[in-house]
Amino acid sequence: MIGQFIRNERDQELITLAEKHRIELSEYAEMIDKDATVPSHIIDNMKMSGLTALPVPEQAGGRSMTLYELVLIQEELGKGEASAALSIGWHLGILKDLHDRKPWAEETYAKLCNDVVNGSIINRAQTEEETGDPTRGGLPATIATPVEGGYTITGRKTFTTLSPHLDQVIVKATCEGVPADFLVSMNSEGVQLEKTWDTLGMRGTRSDDLILNNVFVQTGALLETYDKERKTKALPPAWLLHIPAVYLGIAEAARVEALNFVSSYQPNSLDTPLKDVPHIQDKFGKIALSLVTARHFLYSVADQWDRYPEERMMMQPQLFAAKHQAVSSAMEAVDLSMRIVGGRSLMKKNKLERLYRDVRAGLHNPPSDELTLQVLGMSQFKE
């Protein structure tokens, strides 16, 4: 079903690249879920193929990936194994965000791009127990203290996705009363991971706690600060569309699983396979309607972001709504797929059992449903 959203040869090239990784992810999906981690060779293969460097500017060795292309790739990966797809999506999405906003000093960004082209994996570390969802605007409990030649950073971060594979992490800390981002090497003295990740779904993201104990970074590691005035002028986080794309991938995997089942299963009470039963066809019709609506919404919003840069500051409601719609549709599609397959879909050996657990995590990825509704509601008074 994703084929109708491939617009040109470049899209097809990127889908072909993502498909190779999707096949590998499918082969290791059960292992990733069981062990709650993504094998290193899978990440290494993504580096070697150039997938992890796609958002880097072309002049720096990447492909200057667009938001539409990010969504396209993430949905394809999500069909293979969702937690690995979501994990690498944070890396890709952050690079896309940096490419769009260009918030850092030129030499700092250039060095990061070079590191990524040479295999570095990055993520942000923002969430804390004390502050909860970072989109709520709480002041980080992690503290960066100015010292001679730089800063020392102390604190604990939760939900540090892809933690075993990270080379560098962008840490949000409070510095002299305002939030600020710092680039920290995972090899720095005082950096450690605590294995806290043991969840119902999306187990392979390995989103453990990151502990920083008096970690020294040089002055140039301060990337950007977030005072109130700057926050009001910030671009909406379009790069977060990598998240709903993965959940549409989960839904598509569930649809195919259910389709394969009804095409081959024929109980002895029927003269034909289940696929010919009217109420089964109705359920597939509901799945198709739900997914085609969510896909057109998601891809059109991504396309608008790419094509009309002058409109980006006004796009937060559409971006948030696209995520909400995609996740809601994905959950409905997985639920209907399980109703089609029946009680056997609850068994551990059935792929749908894992897809059900994974798709539920979409409710807890940013932006939250209540924040989305708040943003949409407030937007009505600005018209």
C-alpha positions in Angstrom: 0.0 0.0 0.0 3.0 2.3 0.4 3.7 2.1 -3.3 1.3 4.8 -4.2 3.3 7.3 -2.1 6.5 6.7 -4.1 6.8 9.9 -6.3 10.0 9.5 -8.2 13.2 7.5 -8.8 14.8 8.9 -5.6 11.9 7.8 -3.5 12.1 4.4 -5.1 15.9 4.2 -4.4 15.4 5.1 -0.7 12.5 2.6 -0.4 14.7 -0.1 -1.9 17.4 0.7 0.6 15.0 0.7 3.5 13.5 -2.6 2.3 16.8 -4.4 2.6 17.0 -3.3 6.2 13.3 -4.1 6.8 13.9 -7.7 5.6 16.8 -8.1 8.1 14.7 -6.6 10.9 11.9 -9.0 10.2 14.4 -11.9 10.5 15.5 -10.8 14.0 12.2 -9.4 15.2 11.5 -12.2 17.7 15.0 -12.1 19.1 14.9 -8.3 19.5 11.7 -8.5 21.4 12.9 -11.4 23.6 16.3 -9.9 24.4 15.1 -6.3 24.5 17.9 -5.0 22.4 18.9 -4.5 18.8 21.9 -6.6 17.7 25.0 -4.5 16.9 25.4 -5.9 13.4 22.0 -4.5 12.4 23.0 -1.0 13.4 26.4 -1.6 11.7 24.7 -2.6 8.5 22.6 0.6 8.6 25.8 2.6 8.9 27.5 0.8 6.0 24.6 1.2 3.7 24.5 5.0 4.3 21.1 4.9 5.9 22.2 6.6 9.1 23.8 9.5 7.2 20.8 10.2 4.9 19.8 13.5 6.7 23.3 14.9 6.5 23.7 17.6 3.8 24.9 16.3 0.4 28.0 18.5 0.5 29.0 16.8 3.8 28.5 13.2 2.5 24.8 12.6 3.1 21.6 12.9 1.0 19.9 15.9 2.5 16.9 13.7 3.2 13.5 15.5 3.2 10.8 15.1 5.8 8.6 13.2 3.3 11.5 10.8 2.6 12.0 10.3 6.4 8.4 9.3 6.7 8.6 7.0 3.7 11.7 5.2 5.1 10.4 4.9 8.6 7.1 3.3 7.6 9.1 0.7 5.6 11.4 0.0 8.5 8.4 -0.2 10.9 7.0 -3.1 8.9 10.0 -5.1 9.8 10.6 -4.6 13.5 9.1 -1.5 15.1 11.4 -0.9 18.1 14.6 -0.8 15.9 12.8 1.4 13.4 11.7 3.8 16.1 15.2 3.8 17.7 17.0 4.7 14.5 14.3 7.2 13.7 15.3 9.3 16.7 18.8 9.5 15.2 17.5 10.3 11.7 14.9 12.8 13.0 17.4 14.7 15.1 19.7 15.1 12.2 16.8 16.3 10.1 15.8 18.8 12.7 19.4 20.2 12.8 19.4 20.3 9.0 16.2 22.4 9.0 16.9 24.7 11.9 20.7 25.1 11.7 20.8 26.1 15.4 24.4 25.3 16.1 27.7 27.0 15.3 28.7 26.0 11.7 31.9 24.3 12.7 30.1 22.2 15.4 27.4 21.1 13.0 30.0 20.3 10.4 32.0 18.1 12.8 28.9 16.2 13.8 28.0 15.6 10.2 31.4 14.2 9.6 31.1 12.0 12.7 27.8 10.7 11.4 29.1 9.9 7.9 31.8 8.0 9.6 29.4 5.9 11.7 28.5 8.0 14.8 25.0 7.4 16.3 23.3 10.2 18.2 20.2 10.8 20.2 18.8 13.4 22.6 18.6 12.9 26.4 15.8 15.1 27.6 13.3 13.2 29.8 13.6 13.0 33.6 11.6 11.6 36.4 11.3 15.0 37.9 10.0 16.8 34.8 8.1 14.1 32.9 7.4 14.8 29.3 9.9 17.4 28.1 7.3 19.0 25.8 5.6 20.3 28.9 8.4 22.8 29.5 9.7 21.7 32.9 13.1 23.0 33.8 15.6 20.1 33.7 16.9 18.8 37.0 20.1 18.0 35.3 22.5 20.8 36.1 25.4 22.2 33.9 27.8 24.3 36.0 30.2 26.7 34.3 33.9 25.9 35.1 37.2 26.9 33.7 37.3 25.8 30.1 33.7 24.5 29.9 31.0 22.9 32.1 30.4 20.0 34.4 27.1 18.2 34.0 25.3 16.1 36.7 21.9 14.4 36.4 19.9 11.4 35.4 18.0 11.0 32.1 15.3 8.5 31.4 14.2 7.0 28.1 17.6 7.2 26.5 16.6 5.3 23.4 19.2 3.0 21.6 21.5 3.6 24.6 23.9 0.7 24.0 24.7 1.9 20.5 25.0 5.7 21.1 28.3 7.5 20.4 27.1 11.0 21.3 24.1 12.3 23.1 22.5 15.8 23.2 21.8 16.4 26.9 19.3 19.0 28.0 20.4 20.6 31.3 19.7 23.7 33.3 22.6 26.2 32.9 22.5 29.4 34.9 18.7 29.3 35.1 17.8 28.4 31.5 17.5 25.1 29.6 20.4 24.4 27.3 21.7 21.6 25.1 25.2 20.1 25.4 26.9 17.6 23.2 28.3 14.8 25.3 30.4 11.8 24.2 29.3 8.5 25.6 32.9 7.8 26.3 33.3 10.7 28.7 34.4 10.1 32.2 31.4 10.1 34.5 28.9 8.8 31.9 27.2 5.5 32.5 24.0 3.6 31.7 21.7 1.9 34.1 19.7 -0.9 32.7 16.1 0.1 33.6 14.3 -0.8 30.4 11.8 -3.7 30.8 8.6 -2.8 29.1 5.5 -4.4 27.6 6.2 -3.2 24.0 8.9 -1.6 21.9 11.3 -3.6 24.0 14.2 -3.3 21.6 14.5 0.5 21.9 16.6 -0.3 25.0 15.7 3.1 26.5 17.8 2.9 29.7 18.7 5.6 32.1 21.6 7.8 31.4 23.6 8.9 34.4 26.0 11.9 34.3 28.2 12.3 37.3 30.2 15.5 37.1 30.9 15.1 33.4 33.2 17.7 32.0 32.6 19.1 28.5 34.4 21.9 26.8 32.9 25.3 26.1 32.1 24.4 22.5 29.9 21.6 23.7 27.2 24.2 24.6 24.9 23.9 21.5 21.9 26.1 22.1 19.9 27.7 24.9 16.1 27.9 25.3 14.9 31.2 26.9 11.2 32.0 26.6 11.6 34.4 23.7 13.5 31.9 21.6 11.0 29.2 22.4 8.1 31.2 21.0 10.1 31.6 17.7 11.2 28.0 17.4 10.1 25.9 14.5 7.5 23.2 15.2 9.1 19.7 15.7 8.3 18.3 12.3 11.0 15.7 12.6 8.8 13.9 15.1 6.8 12.6 12.2 9.3 9.7 12.2 7.2 8.4 15.1 3.8 8.0 13.5 5.4 6.6 10.3 6.7 3.6 12.3 3.2 3.0 13.8 1.7 2.9 10.3 4.4 0.3 9.5 3.2 -1.8 12.5 -0.4 -1.5 11.2 0.6 -2.6 7.7 2.5 -5.6 9.1 -0.7 -6.6 11.1 -2.9 -6.2 8.0 -0.6 -8.5 5.9 -0.5 -11.0 8.7 -4.3 -11.1 9.0 -4.6 -11.3 5.2 -2.3 -14.2 4.9 -4.2 -16.0 7.6 -7.7 -15.6 6.0 -6.3 -16.5 2.6 -5.1 -19.9 3.7 -7.4 -20.9 6.6 -10.7 -22.6 6.0 -12.6 -24.1 9.0 -14.5 -27.2 8.3 -17.7 -25.3 8.8 -17.2 -23.4 5.6 -16.9 -24.3 2.0 -14.4 -21.4 1.2 -11.5 -19.7 3.0 -12.2 -17.0 5.6 -11.4 -14.3 3.1 -14.7 -14.9 1.3 -16.8 -14.3 4.5 -18.6 -11.0 4.3 -17.9 -9.8 7.9 -14.2 -10.6 7.4 -14.2 -8.5 4.3 -16.0 -5.7 6.2 -13.2 -5.7 8.7 -10.5 -5.5 6.0 -12.5 -2.6 4.6 -12.4 -0.8 7.9 -8.6 -1.4 8.1 -8.1 -0.1 4.6 -10.2 3.0 5.2 -8.4 3.8 8.5 -4.9 3.4 7.0 -5.5 5.2 3.7 -6.9 8.2 5.6 -4.0 8.3 8.0 -1.4 7.9 5.3 -2.7 10.6 3.1 -2.8 13.0 6.0 0.7 12.1 7.2 2.3 12.3 3.8 0.6 15.4 2.7 1.7 17.2 5.9 5.3 16.1 5.4 5.1 17.2 1.7 3.7 20.6 2.8 6.6 21.0 5.2 9.1 20.3 2.4 7.5 22.4 -0.3 6.5 25.5 1.6 9.2 26.6 4.1 7.4 29.9 4.6 4.5 28.1 6.2 6.4 26.0 8.7 5.9 28.3 11.7 2.1 27.8 11.4 2.2 24.0 11.0 2.3 22.7 14.6 -1.5 21.8 14.7 -1.2 19.8 11.5 2.0 18.0 12.6 0.5 17.1 15.9 -2.8 16.0 14.4 -1.0 13.8 11.9 0.7 11.9 14.6 -2.5 11.5 16.6 -4.4 10.3 13.5 -1.7 7.8 12.5 -1.3 6.2 15.9 -5.1 6.0 16.4 -5.5 4.4 13.0 -2.6 2.0 13.6 -4.2 0.8 16.9 -7.5 0.3 15.2 -5.9 -1.7 12.3 -4.0 -4.0 14.7 -7.1 -4.5 16.8 -9.2 -5.4 13.8 -6.5 -7.7 12.5 -6.6 -9.6 15.8 -10.3 -9.8 15.7 -10.0 -11.4 12.2 -7.5 -13.9 13.3 -9.2 -14.7 16.6 -7.9 -16.1 19.9 -4.7 -17.5 18.3 -3.5 -13.9 17.8 -2.9 -13.7 21.6 -0.4 -16.5 21.5 3.3 -15.6 21.9 4.2 -17.5 18.7 1.8 -15.3 16.7 3.3 -12.2 15.2 0.2 -10.2 16.0 0.8 -10.6 19.8 4.0 -8.6 19.4 2.5 -6.0 17.0 -0.3 -5.4 19.5 2.2 -4.7 22.4 4.3 -2.5 20.2 1.5 -0.4 18.7 0.3 0.6 22.2 3.5 2.5 22.9 2.4 5.1 20.3 0.1 6.6 23.0 3.2 7.5 25.0 5.4 8.9 22.3 5.4 12.7 21.8 3.3 14.7 21.3 0.7 13.3 23.7 -3.0 13.2 22.8 -3.9 15.8 25.4 -1.3 18.2 24.2 -2.3 17.7 20.6 -6.0 18.5 21.4 -4.9 21.5 23.4 -2.8 22.8 20.4 -5.7 22.1 18.0 -8.2 23.8 20.3 -6.0 26.9 20.8 -5.5 27.2 17.1 -9.2 27.7 16.6 -9.0 31.0 18.4 -6.3 32.3 16.1 -8.3 32.1 12.9 
